[in-house]
């Protein structure tokens, strides 16, 4: 399971494991290194060693810096204007480059 690999590199331990209604396997991890003020380089390295889809749920400013580092190569480049409750999909393409595929903010859901 891809997130297990990322979480393993972040020195984590599984909290629960369940099967959803569509038989999708879901794992939840508590991971060190994903805190609001933690360094993003370690997570980037773990993501680059991992294949498949990964979902990271976290806080700012960590997620904004991680998105910037993946897409631009520098965590200082603010490329996503996160709002509380936002979801951003960042995809890694075959050439190894990361690109923002889509973003959903709470304002879009409230029409």
JOBEL-V41719 format. One record per backbone hydrogen bond with DSSP energy under -1.0 kcal/mol. CO is the residue of the C=O (numbers start at 1). NH is the residue of the N-H. E is the energy in kcal/mol with one decimal. If there is no record, write none. Layout:
co->[CO & CO]
nh->[NH & NH]
e->[E & E]
//
This chain:
co->[1 & 2 & 3 & 4 & 5 & 6 & 7 & 8 & 13 & 16 & 18 & 20 & 24 & 26 & 28 & 28 & 30 & 35 & 40 & 41 & 42 & 43 & 44 & 59 & 61 & 62 & 63 & 64 & 65 & 66 & 67 & 68 & 69 & 74 & 80 & 83 & 87 & 89 & 89 & 91 & 93 & 97 & 99 & 102 & 104 & 105 & 106]
nh->[5 & 6 & 7 & 8 & 9 & 10 & 12 & 11 & 30 & 28 & 26 & 23 & 20 & 18 & 15 & 16 & 13 & 38 & 44 & 45 & 46 & 47 & 48 & 63 & 65 & 66 & 67 & 68 & 69 & 70 & 71 & 72 & 73 & 77 & 82 & 86 & 104 & 101 & 102 & 99 & 96 & 93 & 91 & 89 & 87 & 108 & 110]
e->[-1.2 & -2.0 & -3.4 & -2.3 & -1.9 & -1.1 & -1.3 & -1.6 & -1.6 & -1.8 & -2.1 & -1.9 & -2.2 & -2.0 & -2.7 & -1.1 & -1.3 & -1.5 & -2.2 & -2.3 & -2.1 & -2.5 & -2.1 & -2.2 & -2.3 & -2.6 & -2.5 & -2.1 & -2.6 & -2.6 & -2.3 & -2.9 & -1.2 & -1.1 & -1.2 & -2.1 & -2.9 & -3.0 & -1.2 & -2.5 & -2.7 & -3.1 & -2.9 & -2.9 & -2.6 & -1.2 & -1.2]
//
